Structures are given as structure tokens and as C-alpha cells.
Amino acid sequence: MSSAQLDTVTAQALQLSADERAELIERLVGSVSAGLHPAWEAELQARLDEMEAAPENSLPAGEVFQQLRQQLHEELPPRRA
């Protein structure tokens, strides 16, 4: 799958309700969890449980990435030409 296709799928997923996104996450995690270390499985389940318990505390991925980009930009020294 190309980067553009992943962007499209991500944009579509972000249009889902919090409950629908939680269901999608559960399905995706289930599709790869057979190969995960048990500690990662526990961490993923804990995060999913937290999101399901208080979906109003969730932020859209785009917003999270924007905040991270901003923090990274503020912490990096200016580039030299």
C-alpha cells in the first residue's frame, strides 16, 4: 500500500466516532497481536481500555502529530545553510 493510500485510509478512519475507532483499533491489534510480545499486548490492551473508558479524552491522530511536530520544531536548533 502506498503512502497516499495509507493517508486516505487514515483520513477515513479519523472520520469514525470514538467507539468506531476503538473497534477498528481492536480489530487491527487483533490482526497483528499473535506476533507481539506479551508486554506489548498488555500495553495495547491497557491503552484501548483507557480510550474506551473515556473517549472524550482522546485526540485525533492529526492533532497529536501536529503537537509533536511543533514541540520538535521548538526543541531543534536552526539548520545551517
N, C-alpha and C positions, 0 to 999 in steps of 0.2 A: 504494500500500500504506500502510495506516495505521501509526501508531507502535506500536499494540498488536500488529499483525500482525508488524511487524519485531521486537518484543520476543519474540514467540513463536518466530519463525524463529531468532533469536539463541540463545534458551534451548535449542532443539533442537540447534543446531549445537554448542553447548558440551558436549552430552552425547556427541559423537563422540570417538573416540580421536584421539590426536595425528596419526596417519597419515591418518585420515579428514578431519580438519580441514585438514591440509596439502593434500590432494587437493581439498577444497572451495575453499580459497584459490586454488589453481592454476586451477580452473575459473572462479571469479569474476573473477580478474585477467585471464584469457584473454578473458572476455566484454567487458571494457572497455579492454583494452590497446591496441586499434587506435587509440584517440584519445589515448593518453598520449604525453608527451614521452619520447624515448629514455632520458633520465637517470632519469625516474621508473620506467620499465620495468626498468632496470638495478638500481635501488634495491629494487624489489619482488622481483626475482629473487634478489638477494643475501639479503634477509630470509627468503625462502622456503627458500633453500639452507641458511641458518643454522638455521632451525627443523627442517628435515628431518635435518640432521646431528646435532642434539642436542635432540630433542623434550622430554627431561626438564628442560630449562632454560626451557621455555615456562610462562607463567602464563595462567590463564583470563582472558578479557577483563574479566569482572566484578570480579575481584581487582585487575587493573590500574587499572580506573576507580575503584574504592574507594580505592586508594592515592593516585591523583591527586586525588580529592575531599578526602581527608584533608590532603594537602600544601597544596592550595589553601586550605582552611579555616584551616590553621595560619599561612599567609602573609598572609591578608587581615585588615585591621583590623576591629574590630567595627562593625556597622551602627549608624547613628544613628537614633533613633526620631523 
